[in-house]
């Protein structure tokens, strides 16, 4: 099964295309889940929600929907996975209503988390509650040089059946344009090589596309970078894996449209993929058809 989603589920820019006119903020997740079957839950990186809020999230989606939630930055960045057992227990206790509907729990590590700390990561994975699917995103340059450090990391992730999250930021760095959203994205997103490896059964791709001005040239700029993913995702599906494809853009305003367009491109390679439910209103159909 393929999981397709966006970097968030709530955006005022999606009122017409995704939620419908007049839909309250509290219903946005349910409307989002009508079209997409996964989402990046980044809010948990900044603060752990109450159990009540987590229960509301779980109740808003159907049983086939799968969240991906980031572990709090307190655990990954401040404690850097050390002496964090209590923080981990508190987090999963609060998030317990969502556990059955979460496909990947994401460990996003800072760029200064390097080869010398891989043993901390392995110890941390050993201490995770049994049965929870984990994903690890590394940013240290040593893990992208195809040397011993990267091989040791990959081998350890395979041993623990933890997914290595793949960041594809090539599109956003290939574009030169003077607008605040693009510049901000280029400053915040890591510029690392793309190593398309599946270390477990649910590999995740974070594809940082271009969409800001919604021009034909912008949409087409994604294609050279996405074509290789159509082949890789098809391979993973044939192997029985369940990949996650997360579509980002600099400001995410046209994220739903770009996600659907790229999915349609993928359907040309994988004919068994079902059609997505249509967006509610999409005045950009003529441009999207060019994909």
C-alpha positions in Angstrom: 0.0 0.0 0.0 1.2 3.5 -0.8 0.6 6.3 1.7 0.4 9.8 0.3 0.3 12.9 2.4 1.4 16.5 3.1 3.5 18.3 5.7 0.5 19.3 7.7 -3.3 18.9 7.7 -4.4 22.4 8.5 -3.8 25.4 6.3 -6.1 28.4 5.5 -4.9 28.2 1.9 -6.7 24.9 1.5 -10.1 26.1 2.4 -11.5 26.0 -1.1 -9.7 22.9 -2.5 -9.8 20.6 0.6 -12.1 21.7 3.4 -15.0 23.5 1.7 -16.4 26.9 2.3 -17.3 27.6 5.9 -15.7 24.4 7.3 -14.5 25.1 10.9 -10.9 24.6 11.9 -11.9 21.7 14.1 -13.0 19.7 11.1 -10.0 20.2 8.9 -8.3 16.9 9.8 -11.4 15.0 8.8 -11.7 16.8 5.5 -8.0 16.3 4.8 -8.3 12.5 5.5 -11.0 12.3 2.9 -8.3 12.8 0.2 -5.0 11.7 1.8 -4.2 8.7 3.9 -1.3 10.0 5.9 0.2 13.2 7.2 3.3 14.5 8.9 2.5 15.4 12.4 5.2 18.0 13.2 3.3 19.7 16.0 4.5 17.1 18.4 8.1 18.1 17.8 7.4 21.4 19.5 5.0 20.3 22.3 3.3 17.1 23.4 -0.4 17.4 23.1 -2.8 16.5 25.8 -4.4 13.0 25.7 -7.7 14.7 25.0 -6.3 16.3 21.9 -4.6 13.1 20.7 -8.0 11.3 21.1 -9.6 14.0 19.0 -7.0 13.4 16.2 -7.5 9.7 16.3 -11.3 10.0 16.2 -11.2 12.4 13.1 -9.7 9.8 10.7 -10.8 6.3 9.6 -9.0 3.1 10.4 -6.9 3.0 7.3 -5.4 6.4 7.9 -1.8 6.5 9.3 -0.3 9.4 11.1 3.5 10.0 11.2 4.4 11.9 14.4 7.8 13.4 15.3 9.2 12.7 18.8 9.5 15.9 20.8 12.7 18.0 20.3 13.2 17.7 24.1 14.1 14.0 23.4 15.9 14.3 20.0 17.6 17.7 20.2 18.0 18.7 23.8 18.5 15.3 25.4 19.9 13.8 22.2 18.3 10.5 23.1 20.2 10.2 26.4 18.5 9.9 29.8 15.2 10.3 28.1 13.2 7.3 29.4 10.8 9.4 31.4 10.2 11.9 28.5 9.5 9.0 26.2 7.0 7.4 28.6 5.2 10.7 29.1 5.1 11.3 25.3 3.6 7.9 24.4 1.2 8.0 27.3 -0.2 11.3 26.0 -0.2 9.9 22.4 -1.7 6.5 23.3 -5.1 7.2 21.5 -3.2 7.6 18.2 -0.9 4.5 18.5 -3.1 2.2 16.4 -3.3 4.8 13.7 0.3 5.8 13.5 2.4 4.3 10.8 5.8 5.8 11.7 7.1 7.5 14.8 9.8 9.8 13.6 13.2 10.5 15.3 14.5 13.6 13.5 18.0 14.1 14.6 20.0 17.4 14.5 22.9 17.9 12.1 25.4 17.6 15.0 24.3 14.1 15.8 27.1 12.2 14.2 28.8 8.7 14.0 30.1 8.9 17.6 26.4 8.9 18.8 25.1 6.0 16.8 25.4 3.8 19.9 23.0 6.3 21.6 20.6 5.8 18.8 20.8 2.0 18.9 20.3 2.0 22.7 17.3 4.3 22.3 15.8 2.0 19.7 16.2 -0.9 22.0 14.3 0.9 24.7 11.3 1.8 22.5 8.0 0.2 23.3 7.6 -3.1 21.4 5.7 -3.0 18.1 6.1 0.7 17.4 7.3 1.4 13.8 10.1 3.9 14.0 11.7 6.2 11.4 15.0 7.9 11.7 16.1 11.1 9.9 19.8 11.9 10.1 21.4 15.1 8.8 25.1 14.7 9.7 27.3 14.8 6.5 29.1 11.6 7.5 25.9 9.6 7.0 25.7 10.6 3.3 29.2 9.7 2.2 28.7 6.0 1.5 31.5 5.2 3.8 31.9 3.0 6.9 29.8 5.5 9.1 26.9 5.3 6.7 27.1 1.5 6.3 27.1 1.1 10.1 24.1 3.3 10.5 22.2 1.5 7.8 23.1 -1.9 9.2 21.9 -0.9 12.6 18.6 0.4 11.3 18.0 -2.8 9.3 18.7 -4.8 12.5 16.1 -2.9 14.4 13.7 -2.6 11.5 13.7 1.2 11.7 13.1 3.1 8.5 15.7 5.6 7.3 13.7 8.7 6.3 14.8 10.0 2.9 14.9 13.8 2.3 14.8 14.9 -1.3 15.3 18.6 -1.2 16.8 18.8 -4.8 13.8 20.6 -6.3 13.7 23.5 -3.8 17.5 24.1 -4.1 17.4 23.9 -7.9 15.1 26.9 -8.2 16.3 30.5 -8.0 13.6 33.1 -7.3 13.3 36.1 -5.1 10.5 35.3 -2.8 10.4 34.9 1.0 8.9 31.4 1.1 11.5 29.9 -1.2 14.4 31.6 0.6 13.1 30.5 4.0 12.8 26.9 2.8 16.3 26.9 1.4 17.6 28.2 4.7 15.7 25.6 6.8 15.8 22.4 4.7 18.9 20.2 4.8 20.8 20.0 1.5 21.9 16.4 1.6 22.4 13.7 -1.1 19.4 11.4 -1.8 20.1 7.9 -0.8 17.1 5.8 -1.7 17.4 3.0 0.7 14.7 1.0 2.5 16.0 -0.2 5.9 12.5 -1.5 6.9 9.1 -2.1 5.4 7.7 1.4 5.4 10.3 3.7 3.7 9.5 7.4 3.8 10.3 10.0 1.2 10.0 13.7 2.0 9.8 15.4 -1.4 10.4 19.1 -1.2 8.8 20.4 -4.4 8.3 23.7 -6.1 4.9 25.5 -6.3 5.2 29.0 -5.1 3.9 31.0 -8.1 2.0 28.0 -9.6 3.4 28.7 -13.0 3.7 26.0 -15.6 7.5 26.2 -15.3 7.4 25.7 -11.6 5.2 22.6 -11.8 7.4 21.1 -14.5 10.5 21.8 -12.5 9.5 18.9 -10.2 9.4 16.3 -12.9 13.2 15.6 -13.4 13.5 14.9 -9.7 10.3 12.9 -9.3 10.8 10.5 -12.2 13.3 8.3 -10.4 10.9 8.0 -7.5 8.2 6.5 -9.7 10.6 3.6 -10.5 11.7 3.2 -6.9 8.2 3.4 -5.4 7.1 0.8 -8.0 9.9 -1.5 -6.9 9.1 -1.1 -3.3 5.5 -1.9 -3.8 6.4 -5.0 -5.8 8.5 -6.1 -2.9 5.5 -5.9 -0.6 6.7 -2.7 1.2 4.3 0.2 2.1 6.1 3.4 1.2 5.2 6.8 2.5 5.4 9.8 0.1 5.2 13.2 1.8 4.9 16.2 -0.4 6.2 19.6 0.8 6.5 22.9 -0.9 8.1 26.2 0.3 4.8 27.6 1.8 2.6 24.5 1.2 -0.2 26.7 -0.4 -0.5 24.4 -3.4 0.6 21.2 -1.6 -2.7 19.3 -2.3 -2.6 20.1 -6.0 1.1 19.1 -6.4 0.6 15.9 -4.4 -2.3 14.9 -6.6 -0.4 15.8 -9.8 2.6 13.8 -8.8 0.4 10.9 -7.7 -1.1 10.8 -11.2 2.3 10.7 -12.6 3.1 7.7 -10.4 -0.1 6.0 -11.6 1.4 5.9 -15.1 4.1 3.7 -13.7 2.0 1.7 -11.2 -1.4 1.1 -12.9 -2.8 -0.7 -9.9 -2.9 2.5 -7.7 -6.4 3.7 -7.2 -7.6 7.2 -8.1 -7.6 9.7 -5.3 -10.8 11.4 -4.3 -10.9 14.8 -6.2 -10.2 18.1 -4.6 -13.3 20.2 -4.0 -12.2 23.0 -6.2 -9.1 23.2 -8.4 -8.9 26.2 -10.8 -5.4 25.1 -11.7 -6.5 21.9 -13.6 -5.2 23.2 -16.9 -1.7 23.7 -15.5 -1.7 20.4 -13.5 -2.7 18.4 -16.6 0.7 19.3 -18.1 2.3 17.0 -15.6 
